[in-house]
Amino acid sequence: MLQAPRIVGWTLPALLLTLVIGPLAGAPSAAAQSDAPALQAKAAIVMEGTTGDVLYEKNAGERRAIASATKLMTVLVALEHSDLDDVFSAANYDAAAAESQIGLRPGERMSVRDLLRATLLPSANDAAATIAVGTMGSTQAFVAEMNRRAAALGLRDTHFTTPVGLDDAGNYSSARDLARLAVRLRTFEFFRRTTDLPSATLRSGSRKRTVINRNTLVRRVDAVNGVKTGHTIRAGYVLIGSARRGDVTIVSVVLGEPSERARDADSLALLRYGLNAYEAATPLPEGRIVGKIALRYRGDESVNVVAGATVRRVLRRNTPTRYEITGLPAEVDGPLARGTKVATATVRAGDKVLARVPVVTARPIAEAGLGTRLSDLASRSQTIIALLLLLVCSLPLVMLRRRAMRRRQVLDAEHRRARRREETPVS
């Protein structure tokens, strides 16, 4: 049976001699915690948005009032249960004078698309209330669905009593749960595009409204592309932020900030900290030669095998990666098309498996013809015959050597007996 050799390849950052690898997911490393910016926030977190890797956290599991960050779940439920082109009639929402609203009149009709924009950008409570009733028929049914989705997403420190986010003892979440919720929402293209808008124009019949994004970082900082602000007396100032540079997306959360200035400064510091901590790496590009296989019946001829797909991931900077090839046969025969899978490459960063991709032939392999097989057989036969001749020729030499050794043993024995006779005294 053919043995499958194991091939291991390493890719290391240049000049890197030793490195302690931080975890790729879950709790942040001690080094990351110590390097993080000082914050005024009562609770905070920063994570990579495509992998969920937590770079830094502060009281991230603490249950806190979250103000209008509540509307993130309102938006998620609406996106999952309504069509953007659906049209809802405005709910009879009795807003206090200090509440954010766009002034919807009861019965006024607006598309879900524009209601969501109003909910996300100016954080309009009347738009969020209309979404709740329009999506589920009642506010109570909508809140129940918000809590069901929170449980399904594993948001253990989250509970809702309102789709709007006004202060209520039973309406709370944590920095960690809000970051995870934001990551889920960013899988929706509409959400990503909307939270990156500095402003938007809403339409209700012939009436137009222009609304401004309360997250001023979106228009002030190029990399920032979201997500949602909030503020109440109990919650303080809140901001779920996001930023992107190349393939790296960072999500941050700050809760319980003392002011808008502190909220924005802490969010921006966390986003920059995250963007500088990660990079997009390609530990195994498609087409890279990772080994070779001998071709049966063709002597020393072989075929290169290559990675059948590219492995590209966002990792913490200077994380070493490696790949292992398993299942590679010692030899193959055709016919095999170019790109035929012959083994598997497992790519790792530290102890974490990043991906498994096929290892394929780099070129087509024709079946060995009769002439090639006979030539190989003749070559093998010649080798066998040569070995047999060598063995036959060496037999006389071996026999002569053995005879010489026996003669020497006999002479040595006679010599020892003669010496004993000479040494024996005559009586």
ZIPE-V608972 format. One record per backbone hydrogen bond with DSSP energy under -0.5 kcal/mol. CO is the residue of the C=O (numbers start at 1). NH is the residue of the N-H. Records with the same first field share a line. If there is no record, write none. Layout:
CO->NH + NH
//
This chain:
3->5
5->7 + 328
7->325
9->323
11->321
13->16
15->17
19->21
26->54
29->33
30->34
31->35
32->36
33->36
43->255
44->58
45->253
46->55 + 56
47->251
48->52
52->26
53->48 + 55
56->46
58->44
59->62
60->176
64->173
66->69
67->70
68->71
69->72
70->73 + 74
71->75
72->76
73->77
74->78
75->79
76->80
77->81
78->82
83->86
84->113
86->112
88->110
90->107
91->93
92->94
93->95
96->99
100->125
105->108
108->90
110->88
111->115
112->116
113->117
114->118
115->119
116->120
117->121
118->124
121->214
124->128
125->129
126->130
127->131
128->132
129->133
130->134
131->135
132->136
133->137
138->142
139->143
140->144
141->145
142->146
143->147
144->148
145->149
146->150
147->151
148->152
149->153
150->155
151->154
154->156
155->158
159->172
168->171
170->172
172->159
173->64
174->178
175->179
176->180
177->181
178->182
179->183
180->184
181->185
182->186
184->187
185->188
187->189
188->192
189->193
190->194
191->195
192->196
194->197
198->213
200->202 + 211
202->209
203->111
204->207
207->204
209->202 + 211
211->200
214->216
215->218
216->219 + 220
217->221
221->224
223->244
226->242
228->240
230->238
232->236
235->256
236->232
237->257
238->230
239->241 + 254
240->228
241->252
242->225 + 226
243->250
245->248
247->249
248->245
249->49
250->243
251->47
252->241
253->45
254->239
255->42 + 43
257->237
259->263
260->264
261->265
262->266
263->267
264->268
265->269
266->270
267->271
268->272
269->273
270->274
271->275
272->276
273->277
274->277 + 278
277->317
279->281 + 315
281->313
284->311
285->288
288->307
291->305
293->303
294->296 + 332
295->298
298->301
301->295
303->293
304->362
305->290 + 291
306->360
307->287
310->312
311->284
313->281 + 315
315->279
316->319
318->320
320->350
321->11
322->348
323->9
324->326 + 346
325->7
326->344
327->329
328->5
330->294
332->296
336->365
337->340
340->361
343->359
344->326 + 346
345->347 + 357
346->324
347->354 + 355
348->322
349->352
352->349 + 354
355->347
357->345
358->308
359->342 + 343
360->306
361->339
364->366
365->335 + 336
366->334
369->373
370->374
371->375
372->376
373->377
374->378
375->379
376->380
377->381
378->382
379->383
380->384
381->385
382->386
383->387
384->388
385->389
386->390
387->391
388->392
389->393
390->394
391->395
392->395 + 396
393->397
394->398
395->399
396->400
397->401
398->402
399->403
400->404
401->405
402->406
403->407
404->408
405->409
406->410
407->411
408->412
409->413
410->414
411->415
412->416
413->417
414->418
415->419
416->420
417->421
418->422
419->423
420->424
421->424
423->425
//
